[in-house]
């Protein structure tokens, strides 16, 4: 008889057990013997409880199946277990392993691992036990499970594949797998957890069922779990507690009928079609439209779900490139018809803007602001249509309603297209004073005529579109009362911009050009006195590529911004005269600049000589000077800083980031007027003494390779604030807050104590009482409410996802990370690190197989809170999933130096666009996920100030890395490609020749093996957890100081290591099969500088004594079951 995944097979399997009454030998713990024997008898089997070494082999000979339960451990008992398992395998009889409490202690885990190597037929345990048995980093609570069965599925599959067994994972719903196929047994009641040894007993039932179907252990185990769970369901109907449920369970195991199993048994294969609509729709959303339209053709159900998934249709881009392959006119016609039907799909409850206006009283409206904005990709797609018919469908059609708005003072129209019929309607508005028009597809040609028709001079005018219609600037000049003017052309230049200087009442001016044609913009000094703010420059091309600078006062730059005495210049390129440029950018009537920020400037030393006379120096009142990611021509920073400092006698604050590579310039060390100096993100190894230190109250040395506290700080006696990367200082213990109320008030009001705060949810694992959990949350919340405005650096560690929004595990009094961020002050917080860990299996697979798991529940849910934190300089998000909104929030951080985005389920497609928009002075970037969105490498290439770059791609190939050779400031580069996809034995990317990398590159890491093309000066190489079986020879080995080969499959010490004569550190832990021999001593002796070598405990124990004696203090032994917890970056090995 053959079993399948149906209740009928459950009934058939039970009938077979009752008919055969198989003898089950149970080597189990004292607590479970009673109920396990009774359960087997009630199910129709015969129990035998024996564990003595002297008789266990004989019992195996007469038994039908063997159960080994490790609940009670002793040396004799363990010996009996091993004998029984070996004898069962020898006789071809099934045996079942129950790894009770695996992971609770190292000893218990080692015993379970040893038994697992003896080839069990079935392994049955709860999720925590299976995770621990697979070697996952997971803490258990003895026999209680702290994880859901769904979380351990991938670990169970791993065990099944590696050991050729069936793994049954118990939980709210039981899962059984053979490594590829998964069966789902959905019977059971939560109250079973309150009866001791019920889990042990169900393992005995599994053994009985498998004894009758040894060729189908997967199905037999699933049917045993369903039968046991259904008996518990029936027994709970009249149960008042655990005691009566125990009796009811035994009774229903005995009385279970075929009809009850057919009606109540729930066993089936886990497939896509078994998923409910909501979960399948979410899976399709995660798959994305890149899967192609084929997903909508699978079935009518899939078609309905695809077209009802909002995430798939938020952005739409039409491209006619596929038409080139369609030569048949009929095929071309079908292409257009399909695209049109797609766009015409109605939305439920949709309405049009004109219908909404009809419901209002237009005669009383003073402000109207309809906005229908489209993403740039969609704008470009519609503009490419030859007849504009599709674009016309996006045009506003509210002209008739607009004419009735006779009291309208301000009108804002933002949409795809302003039709020609809208022009006379806007021109007829009698009270209009403020007008803003934004049309992605183009402003109407009659716009100049409409501006002349307006009855009153406008106070505010903002026009935005691909280009300005001819005559627009001349029509604007008629509005002499204009205070605020904005002209934004993102595809062409603003023509005749010089004429705008005739507007004598301007207070705010925005002139932004697009395209790549040369543009000369009027200097702000030529406008009438009264200009208080301006923004002049060129917008970044939508299609990518470099931004062409504009010309102002003979200088080339991308953007110039000014407001309230503060001037910011982006990508200033070698101005002929710095003084003339400053004078041209200073609005008439203003005394000078109080703040100057130069972002990505290219400065020529000759432009700063000679200094301008003091009576006409716009920098005379300068208080703050910032230079980020700058470069110098014709000299060095000594000459540039000397020229800038001589022009700014009042300067008190200087911010010099990502500029210096070496010693501090003497002119800076002698700047005695400075009180605050920021030198973050440079390459400064030592801080020399200098007069500047004596007057400093603030000093920032973050992200510099300073190995020890600089002795020169002893002269900085006035210093009040010192910032050092990776060196937070705890000034006083927090226990002093308990001394008295006065001390408590003082401690919580001292900013220095609360600059760095870390919230770690791990202690919750030890709190089983709901009241204790609630107190934990309440205490943390009160603390953050009190000190939140003082926190400058905040870290959140939440690997169990108790703080997700909404929390994955609802605990009493729980609050989320989103609520936590609301308590932090946006202008104070500069560093935010959120580490929510990674899943134990690919999320897409889980979503396909497990109904409870959805990626939407595992995003952080903090997009609105992130946008608040405008002052962030460092941001790291390490989690299961990131939403597009959370990633897009990163583009708004104008001060960001460090960004790390890590998502196990995949980075959103918008990552490339967001990276391209990040500040040009970004110095550290980490992107980690199964796939890297297209265009990411080109976006990274823009950031020429990058010093540290890490790209981890686990399920696919990283893009062509050759553009990275343009990053000349890189000191550390990490490329991991296809590590989880088994691409460890060949490199799927082509590295550039070594000479093309920057000579500043000092550390290179890759998780794929090609040592023939190393960077020119590598000193550390990490090849950890790559499942390497051999190490090829290569010239990079000769120059290495540190090498990490942990977590691979080396059977012997690689002979290629003989070339690594300069090694000081070698990691080989995690190589379980590594066998060291006496001959390896000669190889290791070729490394005279070797001071540390790490080995797994088993490998070290097997090593010859002569080898261990030579290693002596060099040897670091790592426990076999702790290799997953090793910090791969410790000691700088990464």
N, C-alpha and C positions, 0 to 999 in steps of 0.2 A: 504494500500500500504506500502511495506517495502523498505527502502533505503539501498543502498550499496555504496561502495567507487568507484563510476564511474561517468563520466560526464552525463550519461543518468539520474542518480538519481538527479543530480543537476538541470537538466531541469524539472524533475518531481516535485521536491520540489518547484521550482519557480512557476510552473503552479498551484500547490495547494495553494500557498499564493495569487496569483492573483485571483484565483477563490473565495477564502473565504474572502479576504480583511480584515484580522484580525485587531481588535482595539488594539493598543499597547500603554499602559500607560507609559509615559516617565517622570520620576523624574530626570531631568538633569540640567546642568548648563546653565547660560544665554548665553554663547558664542555659545553653540552647538544647541540651540533650533531651530534656523532657518534651518540650513542645515540638521539636523536630521529629522525634519518634512518633508522637501522636498525629502530626500532620501527614507523615508518610503512610501510617496505617489508615487514616481517613481517606487518603487518595487511592488506596488500594494496593500500595507497595508494602514491602517488608523492611524494617530498619534493622541495622546491626551497628552497635556502638562499640568500637574497639580501636585502640591506638597503641598498644604495646608492640615494641619492636619484635618481640618473640613470636607473635602470632599474626601480625598484620599482613604479611605476604601470603599466608595460607588463606586468610579471609578474602583477599583480593581474588584468589583463584576460584572461589565459589560465588562471588558477588557478581551482579549484573552491571553495576556501576559503582564508582568511588567518589565520595565527596570529601574534600579537604578544606576545613575551616580553620583559619589560623588565629582564632580568637584567644586561645590559651596557648602560650608558648613556653616550652622548656627544652633543654637540649635533647632529652630522650624523646619527647613528643615530636620535635622537629625531625629527628632521625626516623621515626616511624612514618611521618608524612612523606619523606623523600623515598623511603623504601616502597610505600604503597603506590606512589606515582610512577616510579620506575617499573614496578611489576605490572601495573595496569597498561602501560605503554607496551611492555614486552608481550602481554597477552592480547593486545588489541582491544582492550575494554575502555569505554569512555570514562574519563574522570573530570570532575568539576572543581575549580578552585574558587574559594570565597576569600579574597584578601582583606579580611576584617581589620579595620583601623590602619590600613596601609598609609604611610605618610605621617602617622602620629609620632613615631620615634624612628631614628635611623636603623636600629636593630630590626624592628618589625618590617621596615621597608626592604632591607637586605634579604630577609627570609622570603618575603613575597617575590622578590625579583629572582631569587634562586629557584623557587618552585615554578615560576613562569617559564624558566628555561627548560623545564622537564616536560614540555609539550602538553598542556591541558587541552581537553576537548572544548570546554566552555569556561570562561571566566565571568563570574557574576559579582558585581559590587555596585556601591552607590557612586555618584559622580566624583566625589572627593577621592575615593579610593582608586578609581580608574585613572584620574588625573595624576595622582601620586605614583601609581604603578607605571605610567607612561613616562615618568621622569619629569613631569611638568612642575613648574615652580608653584606649589600650592600647599597651603597649610590646612590640615584636617583637624577635626575635633574628635578623634577616636573613631567610634563607629557611626557618629552622626555625620550627615552630609551637609556641607556648607555651600554646595554648588548645585545647580540644576543639572538634570540629565542631559539637556541640550548642550550645555557648556563642555561636556566631556565626550561628545560624539566623535570629534576628530581624534582625540587621544585614544578612544576605543578602536577607531579604525586603524590607527597606527599599530596598536598592540595586535590586532587581528591579522594585519598584513605581515608583520615581522615574525609572528610566532605561529601562524597558520591555525588559529583557533577562532572560536566564536566569542564575542564579548557582549554580555548583557548588562545594561546600565539601568539601575532602578531609580525611580523618581516619581514625581506626580504622574508621569506617563513613561512607561518603560520602553527603552530602545534596545534593539538587538541587531548586531552587524557582523558581517564576515569580512569587513574591510572595504567592501564596495557597495553591496546591497544593504538596505536598512529596513527592518520590520518594526512596526509600532504597535505595542500592546497598551491599550488605553484604559484598562480596568484598574480599580483600586479605590481606597478611601484614605484621607489624610490621617484618620485616627489610628491606623495601623502603626504609625510611628511611635505611639505611646505604649505599644505592647512589645516587650523585649524579645529579641531573637526571631521576630517574624521574617526579617530579611534572611537570616540563616536558614529558616525553614523553607522559604520559597526556593532557595538554592537546592535543597534536598529534592523538592518536587521537580526542578529542572533536571537533576541527575536521573530521576525515575523516568521522565519522559524521554530523555536522550538515550537511555538504555534500550528503548524499544525502537528508536529510529536513529541508529548511529551514523547512517549515511546522510541524514538531514538534520544535523544538530541546530542549524539556524532556525528552521521552522519549529522544531521540537521545543527549543528554549522559549520562543515567543509564545507558543500555545500554553506552556506551563505557567508563564507569568500571567497570561490572560485568565486562565482557569483559577489560579490562586486569587487574583484581584477581584474576579467576579464573585467568588465565594465570600470575600470580605464585604463587597457591596451588599449582597443579600443578607449577610449576617448583621450588618449595621442598621438594617431597617427598624429593628426593635431594640437595638442596643442603647443602654443608658450610659455607657462608659467603656473603658478598655477591658474590664473584667467580663462583662456580658458580650462584648465583641469577640473576645477570645473563644468563648463557648460557641457563639454563633458561627464563627469562622470554621471551627472543627466540624460542627453539624452540617454546614452547607458543603464543605469539601466531601463529606460522606454521602449526602443526599443529592448532589448535583445531578440533574438530568440532561439528556441530550437537548430537549426543547429549551431549557434555560440557557444552555450554551449558544444555541442558534439565535435566540432573541437578545441575549446580553453580551455575548463575546465580541470583543473589538480588537481584531488583529488584521492589519493590512500593510501593504508595501507603502513606503514613503516615496511618492512621486510628485511631479509638478501638478498633475491633474487632481490630486487629493487636497491641494491647498485651497482655502476659501478665497472668494473673490478679492477681498481687501488685501490679503497677503500676496496673491498672484499679481495684482495690479502694482503693488509696491516693488515686487521683483522685476516686473517689466520696466518700471521707472528707473530702478537701479541699473538695469541693462542698458537703458538709454536708446535713443534713436540710432546710435551707431550700429546696433544690431540689424538695422535695415527694416524695410516694411514687411519682411518675411514673418515677423512675430504676429502681425495682424492677420496673416493668412493661415495660421495653424488651425483655427476653428472659429466658429461664430462667437463663442465665448471670449476667446483671445482678442478677436477683432473689437468686440464691445469694450473690453477692458483697456486696450491700447488707446482707443479714441476717447476714453473717459479718464485717462490719467493726466492730471493737470501738469505734472512735472515735465512731461514729454513735449508740451506745446507752449511753454512759456516763451520760448525763443524759436523763431522760425527763419530759416534762410533758404531762399530760392536761388539755385545756380543753374544756368543754362549750359554748363560745360558738358553734361551728359548727352546733350542733343547732338554733339559732334559725332557720336557713335551711331546715331540713328539716321540711316540714309533713306529709308522708306518714308514717304510723306505720311502714310497712314500711321506709322509708329510715332512720328513727330506729333501728329494730331492727338494721338492717345496720350502722349506725355503732357501736352498742354491741358487736355481735358482732365487728367488725373490731378494735376496741380490745382486747377481751378476748383474742382469738387472738394479738395482738401480745404482750401481757404473758405469755401462756402458752408462748411459744416457749422450749423447754428449752435450757439451756446445756450444752455438752459437759462431762461429768465433774462435774456439779453435785452437791452434797450439802447436807444441812441441818445446823443446829447440833446438834439432838438426836442425829443419827447420830454426830457427832464425840464428844459427851459419853459415849456408850455405849462408846467405845473406851478410855476412861480409867478410873481407879480413883477414883470420886467420893468415897469415904470418906476419902481422904487429901488432897483439895484444900483449900487454905487461901485461895486467891485465884482468882476466876473473873471474866473480863472479856470477854464477847462483845460486839462492836460491829458494828452494821449501820446505818451512818449514811447519810442521804439528803440530797441538796442541797435548799436551801429551796424552790426552784421546784417540786420533786416533792412536797414536803410539802404545799404549798399546793394542788396539784392533787388530791391524795388527800383532803385535808380537805373539798374542795368536793363530793365524791361524797355523794349524799343518804342512802344506806343504810349507808355505811361498809364495804360488802362487800369492795371492793378493798383498803381499808386493813387489814381483818382478815387478809388474806393475808400482810401484812407483820408480823404479831404474832409475838412469841416463843412457841414451843410446847415449852418445856423444863421444864415444871413437874414432871413425873414424875422426870426426871433430877436436878432441883435438890433435891428432897426427900432424895436419897441423899447429898448433900454435907454431912454432919453436922459436919464439922470446919471448915467454911467460916468464915473471919474477915472476909473482905472480898469484897463482891460489887459489880460494876460492870456494869450493863445499859444499853447505848446502842442504840436501835433506833427503828423507826417507831412501834411500839405495844406496850404491856404489857397483855396480856389480863387479864380479871378472874380467870382461873384461876391466874395467877401470884401473886396477892396472898397466899392461904393458904400457898403453897409458900415464899415469902420469910419470912412470919411464923413458920414452923415451924423456921427455922434456929436451933439452940441456941447457937452460938458467935459469931454475927454481931456485929461491932464497928464495921465501916465499910461504909456503904451509899451507892451512887451510882446514881440512876435518871434516865435521859434518854429521853424518848419524844416524838418529833416530832409524833405525832398526838394526844397527850394522855395524861396520867397516869391510872391507874385511879381510879374514884370511891371505891373502898374503901381508898385509900391511908391515910387517917387511922386506920382500924381496924387495918390491918397494922402501923403504927408503934406502936400501943398493945400489940399482941400480942407484940412482940419481948421476949425474956426478959431481956436486959441493956440497959442504957443505952448508946446509940451514942456513939462518940468522933468519928466523922465522918459527916456526912449532906449529900448533895448531891442536890437535886431540880431537874429541868429539864423544862419542857414549856410548852404554850401558856398554861396557867393552873394554879393550885393548887386541888385539890378543896376544898370548904368544910370547915372544921375542921382543915386541915393544920397551921396555926400552933399551935393548941391541942394537937395531938398531939405536935408537936415539943417543946413546953415540958416534956413528961414526961421527956425525955432530958436530965437535968440535968448529965450528965457530958460533954456535947458540947464539943469543943475547936474543931472546924471545921464551919461551917455555910454552905451555899450554897443559895439559893433563886432560881432563874432562871425568870421568866415572860416569854416573848417576845411574848405576845398580850394580856396583861391585867396589872393591877397586883397586887402582893403585898398581900393584905389583912391587917389587924391586925398590921402590922409593928412597932408600938410595943410590943407585948407581949414581943417578943424580948429586951428589956432585962433580963428576969427570968433569963436564962441567965447564971450568974455565973462560968462557967469558960471562956467563949469566948476563943479566941486569934486566930482568923481568921474573918471574916464577909464573905459576898458576898450582897448583896441587889440584884437586877436586875429591874426591872419593864418591861412592854411596854405597848402600847396608847397611848391619848392621854388617859385619865382623869387627873384631878389625883391626885398621890401625895405624901404627907408621910412621909418616912422618919425614923426615930429618930436623933438626933445621936449620934455615937460617944462623946461625953463622958458620956452617960447610962448607958453600959454599965459593968460592974464593972471595976476595975483588972485588967490582964492582957491586954487586947485589944492585939495587936501589929500587926495588919494588917486592912484592910478595903477593900471596893469597893462603893460605893453609887451607884445611878443608874438610867438607863433605856436599854434596848437600842434600836438604830436599827431602824425598821420594815422588815420584809422586803419589803413592796410599795413601798418608796420613800417620799419625803416627808420633811418636817422632823421632827426628834426633839423631842418635848415635854419640857421640863425637869421635874425633880422638885424638891420643896421640902425643904430641910434648914435648920433654924434661920432661918426667914423668908427664906432666899436661894434663888434658882432656879439650877439647874445641871444639866448632863447626867450627868456622872460625877465622883465623888470617890474617889481612890485613895490609900491610905496604907500605908507599910511602912518600918520601920527609920528613922523620923524624916523620911521624904520624903513630901511631900503633892503630889498632882497634881490639878488641877481643870480640867475641860473645859467650855467654853462657860458660864462663870459670868456671870450676867446681873444687873447693878446691885444688889448686896446692900445692904440698908438700912444695915447697919453692918459694916464689914470686920472690926473687932475681935471683935464677937459671933460672927461666922461662924468665925473662926479658933479661938476658945475652944470653940465647939461641935464642931468637927471634930477637936480634939486629944483622943485617948483619955485616960481618967482615969489618973493616975499617971505620965504622960509629961511630961518637963520642957519640951518645945517642939519646934518643927520645925527641922530642920537644912537642909532643901531645900524650896523651893516653886516649882512650875511651874504657870503659868496659860496654858492653851491656848485661844485665841479668846475672851478675856474681854471683857465690856462693863462698864467701871468708871465709876462716878459719883464725881466729886470729893468730894461731900459725905459719901460712905461712909467716907472716910479721915480725917475730921476729927471730934473732936480725937484726938490720939494716946493710946493706952492707957498707964496707969502701968507703969513698967518691971517691977514685982514681979509683975504678972499678964499679961505680954506673951508670947503663944506664939511670937512671931517673934524674941524676944531672942537665942536661940542660932542664928538663921538664918545659914548660910554661903553658900548658893547661891540665887539668885533668877532664874527664867526667865519671860519674858513673850513669847509668840509670837502674832503676828497679832491684837493687841489693839486695842480702840477705847475712846475716852473720851467721856463726857458731862459737861456742866456745867463744862467747863474744858479744860485741855490736859495733855499729858504732864508738863509742869513740875510741876504740883500733884500729880499721881498719884505720880510718882517721889519727890518730896519727902516725901509721906506714907509711902510704903513704906520709903524709906531711913531715916527717923526711927524706924521701928519695928524696924529690923534693924541695930543698932550693930556687930554682929560680921560683917557681910556682907563676903565677899572675892571672890565671883564673881557677875557679872551677865550674863545672856543676854537681849538685847532685840532680837528679830528681827521683821521685817515689821510694824513699829509706827510708826516715825518717818518723817515726810515733811517734811524740811527740817533746820533747825539742831538741834544737840544741846541738850537742856534744861540750864540752868545747874546744877540740882541734881545732875545726873549728872556734869558737869564738875568739881564740887567734892567728889565722893565719894572722898576720899583713902584710904579703907580698902580700896578694891578692888585686887586683884592680877591679875584676869583680867576682860576685858570683851569680849563678843561683840556686834557690831552688824551682823551679816550680814543681807542681804535687806531693808534699809531704803532710803530715797531720800536718802542723805547725799552731798552734792556736795563738802563741805569739812569737814575736821576742825580745829576751833578749838583753841587752846591752853587748858589748864586744869590745875589741881592734880592731877586724877586720873591724868594721863599719867605723872607722875613715879614713881608706885608700881607701875605695871603691868608684869607679866612676860609677859602674853599679851594680844594684841589681834587681833581678827578683824573685818576690814572687807570681807569678800567680798560680791560682788554688790551693790555700791553704785556709783553713777555718779561715782566719783572719777577725774578725768582725769589727775592727776599725783600723785606721792608727796607727801603732806601735809607742809609744813614743820614743823608742830607736833610731828611725830615726833622732832624733834631734842631735845625735852625728855624723851622717854621713854627715859631712860638705863638703866633697869633691864630694858628689854624683852628677852625671850629668844625669843619666838615671835610673828611677825607674819604674818598671812594676808591676802593681797590677791588678789582675783579677777583672772584672766588675767595675773598677774605673778609666775610662779615664778622664784625667784632661785637661780642656781647660784653657791654660795659659793666653791668652789675647783674647778679642773679635775680630772677623774677620773684624768688621767695621773699625778698625784702618788702614786697607789697603787703605782706601779712604782718609786718611789725606794728603798724598803727595806721589810723585813718590818714594822718598827715603823710606818712611814707607811701601809702597806697595812692593817694592823690598825686604825689610827686612822681611816682614810678609811671603811672598811666598818662602823665602829661609830658614826659620826657621824650621828645621825638627820636633821639638816637636809639632808644630801646625798641622802637617799633618800625624801624626802616625796613627790616626783613621779617616777613611773617610767612610761615608754612603751615597749611592745613592738611593733615594726613588722616584719612578715614580708616586706616588699618586698625587702630585700637578698638574700633567697634566690633571686630571679630571676637574679642574676648568678653564682650558685654552681651550676655544672653538674656538678661532681665530687661523687658521693655522700659521699665522705669529708669534703669541706668542709661539705656540708649537715649531716652528723651532728655535726661540731664546732660549728657554729652553734647547733644545738639544745642541745648539751651545755653550752656556755658560758652561754647564757641561763638554763638550768635551774639551774646552780650559782650564778649571780648571785642569782636569785630565792630559792633556798634560804637564801642568806646574808643577804639584806637584806629578805626578805618581811615579817618582823614590824615593820619600820620604815616601810613604804610607807603613806602616807596617801591618795595620789591615784594611781590606776593607769589607764593607757590602753592599749588593744590595737587595733592597726590590721592587718587581715588581709583585704585585698580579694581575694586569690587563694585564700582558704579552705584554707590549709595547716594551720591550727590548729583547725579544727572537730573536733567529737567524734562519730564518728571522723573523722580528717582526710580531706578529699575527695581529696587527692593524697598517698598514703602515701609519705613521705620517710624516709630512714634516721634513726633516733633521734628521730623526731617526737613531740612531746607536744601535748596539746590545751589549749584555753582553760580547760576544766574543771580540768585538772591545775594550771594556773597559779593559778587562784583558790584552790586548796587551800593554797597557800603563803603567802597573805596573812592577816594577823591580823584577825579580825572586829571587835575593839574599837578597832583603830587606823585601819583603812581607812574613809574617809568619802566618797570619790569614786571611781566606776568608770565608765569610758567604753569601750565595745566597738564598734568600727566595722569591720564586715565587708563594707561596700559593698553595692551593689545589682546585680541581674542585668541583662544587656543585653537581656532580653526578658521578657514576662510569664511567670511560672512555671507558671501553669495551662496556657497554650498549650504550653509545653515538655513538661509532663507528659502532655498529650494526644498529642503528636507524637513524643516521643523516649523510647524505653524506658529508657535509663540514668538519666533525671532523675526524682528524686522529692523532694518537699518535705521528707520526713522526714529526708533526709540533709543538709538545709541549715539545720536548727535549730541553735542553739548547744549544746544539751545540757548546760546549766549550772544547771538548776533546784535541785538539792540544794545546790550550792555557793552560789547566791544566798541561800538561806535562812540560811546560816551568817553572812552579812555583815549582822548586825543593826544595825550602827552607821552604815550608809550614809546620807548626806545628799544626795548627787548620784548619779543613775544614768542612763546613756544607753545604749541598745541599738539599734544600727543594723545591720540584717542582712537576709538573704533571708527568713527565716521565724522566728517566735516560737511556741513551744508554749504551751498553756494553763498548764502548770505553771510555766514561766518568768515569765509575766505574773502569775499568782496569787502568786508569791513576793514581788512588789512590795508586796502588801497588808500584809506583816509588818514593813515598815520604818517604825517609829514616829517616826523623826527625819528623814524625807525632805522636802527642800525643793525639789529639782529632779528632774524625771523626763522622760525622752525615750524614746519607744518608736517605732521605725521598722521596718516589715516589708514588703518588696516583695511578698510573697505574700499579705499580708492580716493584720490584727490579729485575734487570737482573739476569739470572742464574749464572753468574760468580761471584756473591757477595761472596759466600762461599770461592772460591779460592782466591779472593782478600783479604778477611779478614785474611785468613791463612798466607798471605805474608806480612801483615802489621808489622811494627816494634814491637819487643817483649815488649817494654816499653810503649805501648799504654795504656792510663789510662782512657779515656772516649770514649765510643762507643754507638751510637744510630743508629738503623736500623728500618725503618718504611715503611710499605706497606701492600697491601691486602694479600700477601702471603710471607712467608719466604722461600727462596730457600733451597733445601735439603742440609744437611751438614753444615749449618750455625752454629748450636749450637756446633758442634765439632770444627769448626774453631775458635769460640769465646773462647772455653775452653783453647786454647793454650796460650791466653794472661793472664798470671798469675798476671800481674801488674795492671789489670783493677781495678779502684775504682768506676767508675760510668758506669752502663750498662742499656740501655733502648732498649727493643725489643717490637715494636708495630706491631701486625698482625691483620688486620681488617676483613678479609674475610675467614680466616681458623684458624686452631688450631696451636698454637706455638709448636715447637718440644719439646721433653722430656727435661725439664729444669734441671734434676738431675745432668748433668755434671757441672752445674754452681757452685755446692758446692765445686769444686776444686779451685775456685777463692777466695782465702783467704784474699785478700785486699779490697774486695768490701765494700763500705760504702753506696752506693745507688743502688737499683735494681728495675727496672720497667718492668713488664710483662703485656702486653695488648694482649688479644687473642680473636678473633672473635667478637669484639665490635659491628661492623656494621652489623653482621650477626644475631643479636638477641640472642647471647649466654650469656645474662646477668644473667640468673637465675640459671645457673649451670656451674661449672668450668670444661672446657674440657681438662684440663691438671692436672697431679698429682704432687703436690708440695712435695719436700722432707721433712722429719721431721725437725722441727726447729733446733734441735741440730746440724744438718749437715751443716748449713750455718755458714759463718764466724761471729765471735763475733764482728767484726768491723762494721757489717751492722747496719745502723742507720735509714734508710728510705726505705720503701718498698711500691710500688704502683702497683695496679692491677685493671684492668677494668672488672674483673669477680669475682664472689662472693664466696669465701670460707674462712671465718674468723677462721676456726678451725686449720689452719696450717700456722700461721703467722711467720715472722722472729722473732728471740728471743728478739730483743730490738727495735721494731718499735715505732716511736714517731709521724709519720705522715702517713696518709693513704688517698689516693685519689680514690674515686669510682664515679667520675663525669661522667655525660652524659651516664650512663649505663642503663637507663630506669628501675631502680629497683623499685619494689612496696613494698618490705619489707626488713628489715635489720635483719638477724639472729643474735642470741647471739653468743659470742665467747670470749675467753680470751684476744684476741688482743685489744679489746675495753678498757680494764682496764688500759692499758699502754699508750694509745694515748694522744698526746697533741693537734694534729690538725686533723680534719676530714672534707673531702670535699664530700658532697652528692648532689651537684648541678646538675640540669638537669635531675632528675629522676621523678618518678610518685608516690611519697609518698602521700597517702590521709590524713594520720595522722602522728604526730611525732612518729618515731619508738620507741616502748617500750624498745628495746635492748639498747638504749642510756643511760638507767639508770646505766649501768655498766661503762660508760665512765666518771668516776668522775674526771679524770685529764685533761679533755679537756680545752684548752684555746681559740680555734678557731673552729667554726662549720659553714659550708656553706650549706644552704638549698635553695639558690636562683635557679630559673628555675623550681621549682616544682609547676606548675600552679594549681594543684588540692589540694595543701596542705591546710588543715583547722586546725588552732590552736584553742584549747579550754582552758578554765580556769584550767582544771585538768592538763594540760601540765606544769603549773607553778611549781608544786611539782617536776616534773621530771627534769626541768632545774635547780632548786635550789640544786639538788644533784651535780652540777658542780660548786664548789665555785671559781674555777680559770677561769671560762669562761669570756673572755674579748671582744669577737667579735662573733656575730652570724648574718649571712646575709640571708635576706628573699626577695622574689620577692615583688614588690610594691603591687600587688593584695593580696598576702597572709598577708602582714603586715597590710593592710587596714582592712582585715576581722578579724584580731586577736582581742581578748577581750582587753578592755582598761586596765584591771588589769595586764595582761601579758605584754602589751606594756610599762606600767609604770615601771614594774620591770626590763625590759630589758634596758630601758633608753639609756645611751650612748653606751651600748654594741651593739645596733641594727644598722646594715648597710642595707639600703634599695636599692635594685637594680631594675631599671626599667624593666618591663616585656618585652619590645621590645629591650632591650639591653643585654639580657642574653647571646646572641651569641658572644658578644664582650668581655666577661669577661676573664681576664687573669687567667687561672687556676693555674698558678704557683706563683701568686702574694702573697706577705707576707709569702712565704715559705710553702704555704699550700700543695704543691705537694710533 
